[in-house]
Amino acid sequence: MAGKKQLMPFSKRLMRLRKAKSMSLNTLANETGLSSAYLAQVEKGGVIPPVSVILQISRALEIDSSILLREERRKADKESKQAFIKRTEDYAYQNLIPDAQQKHLKAFRVLIDPKSDHKGVSYQHLGEEFIYVLTGEIEVMVGVNKNTLGHGECIHFNSSITHKLRNISDEKAELLVVLYTP
């Protein structure tokens, strides 16, 4: 389409930013705690990372996470709202504070399909995390501790401990997730 600037896919933006910092995949893996194989999949577009991974990568690249997320917001302005929200096969999120540059607090609306969990890796990032269940029933593993939460229940934990979410209900789970990152 002539005259319309095409947005670079997330995977390509990430690769460009990493290379601009002269950082190898192995170095990025060591800085994030993620495997270089997983990061290579992200850069090839095979995996769309969840918010917690974007925060880890942003911190390692010494950029504000809103730089990566804002371009997704611009894409959404051109496409449907659903395109902005849908991020992975079974896990979706919407940044509720897209213009909060250089802020430590991030808030997201997270949707997890029925009877599914996050694909790929467990999550771990500096700071704290608060999860409030709007609908559905979820299981939150914090380390080896299993927490089951239903509508109106919440959990607050140290997000530097490995954690993983799973929807254990027959309905889509909708969550409010607030992250504090130093």
N, C-alpha and C positions, 0 to 999 in steps of 0.2 A: 504494500500500500504506500503509494508515494506521499510524502509529506508527514507521515506518522512515524514517530520514533518508536522502534521496537524495544521493549524492555528486555534486558538481559536476564535469562533464567537465574534463579537463586544459585544453582550449582556453578554456573559460569562466573557470577559475581564473587562467590566465595573463592574460587580458584584465582581469580584476578587479584583480589585483596590479599590472599596468602602470598602470591608471587610478588606482589608489590612490596611486601614486607621481607622479601627474600627468605621466606620460611619454607622448609621442606615439609612434606606430609608427616615424616617421622618426628620432626620438631613439634609440629602442631599436635600430634598424638601425645607427645610427652607433656605438652603444656595443658592439654585438656583432660588427659586420662582416658581418652577414647582410642580405639585401635586405628592404626594407619589404614587398614583395610576398610573399616567402616567409613572413615573420612574420604577415602578414594571413591567409595560408592556414592557418598553425598555429592562429591564434585563431578561425578559422571551422571548425576541426575537419577540414579537408581533408588535413592532413599531421600525423602524429605525429612529433615530433622525436626524434632519437637522443640518447643520454646527453650527448655532447659539446656539442650545441646547448642542452640543458637547463642544463648547467653555464655556458655563455656567457650565457644569458638570466638565470640566477640571479645571476651576478656583476654584470650590468648593473643588475638590480633591487635589488641589495644585500640579497639574501636567501640563506639557506642552501639549497642544492639539495635537501636532504632534505625541506624543506617541500613541494616539488612531488612528490617521489618517494614520500613517506610516505603521501599520500592514495591513490596507486596501490596501495600495500601494503595499506591498509585495505580497498580495494575487493577485492583478491585474497582477503583473509580471508573475505569474504562470498561470493565466487565461487570458481571453480576456480583452481588454481595456474597453469594454462595461460593464463587470462585476464590474470594478472599478468605473465607472461613475454612474451606476444605483443604487440608494440608497433607494428610497421609491416608492410607487405606482405611484404617479403623479409628484414627485419632485426628481431631480437628481442633483448631483454636482460633480465637479472634483477640487481637491485641486491643484492650479497652482503653489504653493510654498511648496511642501511637506517636504523639508529638512530645512525649516526656523525655526529651534528650537529657543526657547526663544525670538522670535520676536513679536512685538506688532501688526504688520501689516500682515494680511492674505488675500489672493486673491483666488477667486473661480470662476469657470465657472458653472453657474446654468442653468438648463433646467427645464421648467415647461410645462407639457402637455397642449394641447388646452383646453380652457374652464374649467380649474381646479384651485384649490387653495391648499395650504398646508393643510394636514390633521392634526388633533390633536390640538395643542396649538398655541397661538400667541407667538411671540418671543420678548424677552427683554434681553439685555445683556449690560454690561458696555461698554462705548466707543462710537464710531461713525461708521456709515455705509454709503457706497457709492454704488449706483446701477446704472449701465449703460446698457441700453437696446440695444442688438445687433440685435435681431429679435423679432417680435411679439408686442403685446400691453399688458401691465400689469397694475394692480391697486395695489398701495402700500398704506395701511392704516397705518398711524403713529398716534397713539392715535385714535381720532375720525376724523382726517383730511384725506380725500380721495385724493390721487394723481394718475392721469392717465398718463402713460408714453408710448410713442411709440418708434420706431426705432430711434436711435441717441439721445434720451433724457436721462437725468439722474436726480438723487435725492441724496442729502447728508443730513443726519439727525442724531440726538442724538439717538443711539440705546438702551439707557436705557428706552426709551419710548416704550411701547408695540407696536409692528408692525406686519403686516401680508401681504403676497404677494398673488396675484391672477392673473392668466393668463385669460384675457378677450377676447383674439383673437381666431380665428379658426386655428391658426398655433402654433407649439411649440414655446414657448418664450425662447430665449437664452439671458442670462444676464452675465455681469461681475460684481461681487460683491466683494467689498473690505471692510474688517472689520479692525478697529483699536480698540484694547482692551488694556487698561492700565495694 
